[in-house]
Amino acid sequence: MSDLVIYPCGGLCNKLRVTLSYYQFAKTQNKNLIVIWDITSACNGFFLDYFEPIENVSFIQNNTNNYKIFYNGFSIHPDFKFYILPELKLLPNMLSEIKKRIDILENNYIAVHIRRTDHINDAKQNNLFTSDDEFYNFIDNTLANIDNIDNIDNIDNNNLNLYVATDNKDTYTIFKNKYKTKVKIDYPEVIHNSLRHTSLKESIIDLYMCSYSKSFKGSGWSSFNDKIFKLRENKKEKN
């Protein structure tokens, strides 16, 4: 079986989008997939530190073997949709940390993803910027009205909590100060001199915490939110 080599670019979700779509393509070609997953300021961690290995896929951090690259970029393969494949599985320590946070929130929470560090100008240029006021309206309306909840199993509306996923500590602090005891998860350690202000581990945890929430609102013009909605769709299908 020959190899197909790709070099996904961009942030976490761009890399996942490329990897998972070209993984599907490689299978149709009866090829092994080699993924050059470099560590950058946009994606500051390595796939195998957080996810289980995928059969017939090799992840490497650089192209020291000078492989001929079949695809280099951040776009999905044109012949395949972006699915969250069952082969994408978190490592046990990641699952444990997510469960710990869900338990702290008593599995009774809504979530917002507020992207700010590298995102504002692009979102505004595409008329898809999501303001703080829009997030406030979503949170206030949802806390006040159970009809806004997507997942109504075992809801305690009076004690509904809030998970704030954001790449900016100042933004987290604003929402923590506004919603106080509803926000029970502290902001992680800040990574300075990086495009992302949190680790890749924290970004992945945010993805799954948002996907498991009772209701969710994200930032416009964000591949991060696209993946959250895909995860939420998968969860609904399994239920």
ChimeraX attribute file (.defattr): number of C-alpha atoms within 10 A of each C-alpha:
attribute: neighborCount
match mode: 1-to-1
recipient: residues
	/A:1	8
	/A:2	9
	/A:3	18
	/A:4	23
	/A:5	22
	/A:6	22
	/A:7	22
	/A:8	24
	/A:9	21
	/A:10	15
	/A:11	20
	/A:12	21
	/A:13	22
	/A:14	20
	/A:15	23
	/A:16	23
	/A:17	23
	/A:18	23
	/A:19	26
	/A:20	21
	/A:21	21
	/A:22	25
	/A:23	26
	/A:24	18
	/A:25	18
	/A:26	20
	/A:27	13
	/A:28	9
	/A:29	13
	/A:30	13
	/A:31	17
	/A:32	18
	/A:33	24
	/A:34	23
	/A:35	26
	/A:36	23
	/A:37	25
	/A:38	19
	/A:39	15
	/A:40	15
	/A:41	14
	/A:42	16
	/A:43	23
	/A:44	21
	/A:45	18
	/A:46	19
	/A:47	23
	/A:48	15
	/A:49	13
	/A:50	19
	/A:51	17
	/A:52	14
	/A:53	17
	/A:54	15
	/A:55	10
	/A:56	15
	/A:57	18
	/A:58	16
	/A:59	16
	/A:60	16
	/A:61	14
	/A:62	14
	/A:63	15
	/A:64	7
	/A:65	6
	/A:66	7
	/A:67	14
	/A:68	11
	/A:69	14
	/A:70	11
	/A:71	16
	/A:72	13
	/A:73	13
	/A:74	18
	/A:75	16
	/A:76	19
	/A:77	18
	/A:78	9
	/A:79	9
	/A:80	13
	/A:81	12
	/A:82	17
	/A:83	15
	/A:84	18
	/A:85	13
	/A:86	8
	/A:87	12
	/A:88	13
	/A:89	15
	/A:90	19
	/A:91	14
	/A:92	12
	/A:93	11
	/A:94	19
	/A:95	14
	/A:96	12
	/A:97	13
	/A:98	18
	/A:99	14
	/A:100	12
	/A:101	16
	/A:102	18
	/A:103	11
	/A:104	13
	/A:105	21
	/A:106	13
	/A:107	18
	/A:108	23
	/A:109	26
	/A:110	28
	/A:111	23
	/A:112	24
	/A:113	23
	/A:114	24
	/A:115	23
	/A:116	20
	/A:117	16
	/A:118	13
	/A:119	15
	/A:120	17
	/A:121	13
	/A:122	14
	/A:123	18
	/A:124	13
	/A:125	10
	/A:126	10
	/A:127	11
	/A:128	15
	/A:129	20
	/A:130	19
	/A:131	13
	/A:132	14
	/A:133	9
	/A:134	13
	/A:135	18
	/A:136	15
	/A:137	11
	/A:138	19
	/A:139	21
	/A:140	12
	/A:141	14
	/A:142	19
	/A:143	20
	/A:144	13
	/A:145	11
	/A:146	16
	/A:147	11
	/A:148	16
	/A:149	19
	/A:150	14
	/A:151	16
	/A:152	14
	/A:153	9
	/A:154	9
	/A:155	15
	/A:156	14
	/A:157	16
	/A:158	9
	/A:159	14
	/A:160	20
	/A:161	25
	/A:162	27
	/A:163	26
	/A:164	25
	/A:165	24
	/A:166	24
	/A:167	25
	/A:168	18
	/A:169	18
	/A:170	12
	/A:171	17
	/A:172	19
	/A:173	15
	/A:174	12
	/A:175	19
	/A:176	20
	/A:177	11
	/A:178	12
	/A:179	16
	/A:180	12
	/A:181	12
	/A:182	19
	/A:183	19
	/A:184	16
	/A:185	17
	/A:186	11
	/A:187	18
	/A:188	12
	/A:189	11
	/A:190	14
	/A:191	12
	/A:192	9
	/A:193	8
	/A:194	15
	/A:195	16
	/A:196	23
	/A:197	22
	/A:198	20
	/A:199	19
	/A:200	21
	/A:201	15
	/A:202	18
	/A:203	21
	/A:204	18
	/A:205	20
	/A:206	23
	/A:207	19
	/A:208	18
	/A:209	22
	/A:210	26
	/A:211	23
	/A:212	22
	/A:213	23
	/A:214	23
	/A:215	22
	/A:216	25
	/A:217	19
	/A:218	21
	/A:219	25
	/A:220	23
	/A:221	20
	/A:222	19
	/A:223	15
	/A:224	21
	/A:225	23
	/A:226	17
	/A:227	21
	/A:228	24
	/A:229	18
	/A:230	15
	/A:231	20
	/A:232	20
	/A:233	14
	/A:234	16
	/A:235	12
	/A:236	11
	/A:237	8
	/A:238	7
	/A:239	6
